[in-house]
Amino acid sequence: MLPFDFDYYKPATLQEAIELYLSLHQQGKQPKFFLGGTELITLGRIDLLYTEAAIDLKNIPEAHVIHVTDNQLILGSALTLTKIEEANIYPLLTKTVREVADHTARGKITLGGNICAQIFYREAVLPFLLADSQVILAGPEGIRNVPINDIFHEELKLNPGEVLVQLVTDMQAIEAPYISIKRRQQWETGYPLITIAGLAINNRIRIAISGLCPFPFRSLEVEGLLNNRQISMEERIGKAIEILPQPILDDVEGSADYRLFVLKHLMFDVMNVLGSG
Ligand SMILES: Cc1cc2nc3c(=O)[nH]c(=O)nc-3n(C[C@H](O)[C@H](O)[C@H](O)COP(=O)(O)OP(=O)(O)OC[C@H]3O[C@@H](n4cnc5c(N)ncnc54)[C@H](O)[C@@H]3O)c2cc1C
């Protein structure tokens, strides 16, 4: 049970969704878009999310697209993680989303919902940060196509009333060697202690991490150090750990020191698999 009532809307087009948002916002109803709706239920129950108007984006056709061209993959934000696993078109994404939550929850949780989530792990974003994907956004100012690394800083920086519609990824990244490892402290499913994803493109390793800080990230500075073949792997990893974004999480999943210990070992695994000798 949610401790508040809200009106429910299910627009059929992007334009309708955005017009609804603007009109409900003007009426002071604090409208919220949603896809899988799991956050409305989990966070609404504990007073961390409130709305008087929920706009369900599931009927929007553009958000259900899975389209492969010769050189690009386009994925709609309303695809559930299960659907992405079954389609198995982007192996790094398949491996990463297969580790999110449990099978039942993955049937509800969507790509867009995970990337735009308030719950900060947002693990599904890691493969897109690594691939330098583009995001297609629709909002009151129209449609924009933006590099994800220009707009995802700890979270996807959307303008008011803007929605994530699709993600576009070059096939070069989709076909590149990859690795994704999730370490948990508790149970077989659930939130990560650390999730690390890596991709090797043009003989350079890229890495992105969730669970270390209260936001997922890819750091070009960290990658620069990890790819410096002038020094030993041990030294590279040591230096990379010194310049990680802050703060390092220190919570029930694990202390900051333990997370850094686990991360160090995971970095060795990533570099051994992706071949940065
Ligand atoms: C049981 C369980 C286990 C979980 N385990 C993990 C885990 O292991 N790793 C992990 O990363 N996460 C995990 N989560 C968190 C989950 O992935 C997020 O809560 C995610 O938001 C859920 O997706 P959804 O489709 O239900 O999103 P929704 O609840 O529909 O939306 C989430 C947020 O995104 C916004 N939003 C949704 N779609 C759009 C859009 N297209 N454009 C703009 N904004 C949008 C909504 O306004 C809302 O604020 C777990 C959640 C549950 C319930």
The ligand as a Gaussian input file, in Angstrom:
#p B3LYP/6-31G(d) Opt

LIG

0 1
 C       13.926000      -6.217000      -5.879000
 C       14.814000      -5.166000      -6.485000
 C       16.168000      -5.422000      -6.634000
 C       17.004000      -4.462000      -7.242000
 N       18.319000      -4.758000      -7.469000
 C       19.088000      -3.900000      -8.180000
 C       20.417000      -4.231000      -8.538000
 O       20.932000      -5.294000      -8.227000
 N       21.115000      -3.322000      -9.280000
 C       20.577000      -2.125000      -9.681000
 O       21.229000      -1.371000     -10.395000
 N       19.335000      -1.775000      -9.310000
 C       18.581000      -2.632000      -8.587000
 N       17.304000      -2.275000      -8.246000
 C       16.855000      -0.908000      -8.532000
 C       16.076000      -0.843000      -9.831000
 O       16.835000      -1.215000     -10.941000
 C       15.614000       0.600000     -10.000000
 O       14.794000       0.901000      -8.911000
 C       14.874000       0.891000     -11.291000
 O       14.348000       2.158000     -11.249000
 C       13.682000       0.096000     -11.529000
 O       13.277000       0.179000     -12.891000
 P       11.789000       0.525000     -13.262000
 O       11.654000       0.245000     -14.711000
 O       10.830000      -0.154000     -12.358000
 O       11.796000       2.078000     -12.981000
 P       10.608000       3.038000     -12.528000
 O       10.282000       2.730000     -11.123000
 O        9.509000       2.999000     -13.520000
 O       11.336000       4.452000     -12.649000
 C       12.474000       4.724000     -11.847000
 C       12.817000       6.198000     -11.905000
 O       13.204000       6.577000     -13.213000
 C       12.345000       7.569000     -13.759000
 N       12.113000       7.139000     -15.130000
 C       11.675000       5.908000     -15.531000
 N       11.660000       5.857000     -16.870000
 C       12.090000       7.058000     -17.317000
 C       12.312000       7.594000     -18.624000
 N       12.094000       6.875000     -19.735000
 N       12.764000       8.849000     -18.736000
 C       12.994000       9.591000     -17.621000
 N       12.812000       9.135000     -16.358000
 C       12.370000       7.885000     -16.219000
 C       11.098000       7.542000     -12.893000
 O       10.519000       8.822000     -12.813000
 C       11.655000       7.114000     -11.543000
 O       12.191000       8.220000     -10.847000
 C       16.460000      -3.208000      -7.643000
 C       15.088000      -2.951000      -7.445000
 C       14.268000      -3.912000      -6.881000
 C       12.804000      -3.603000      -6.733000

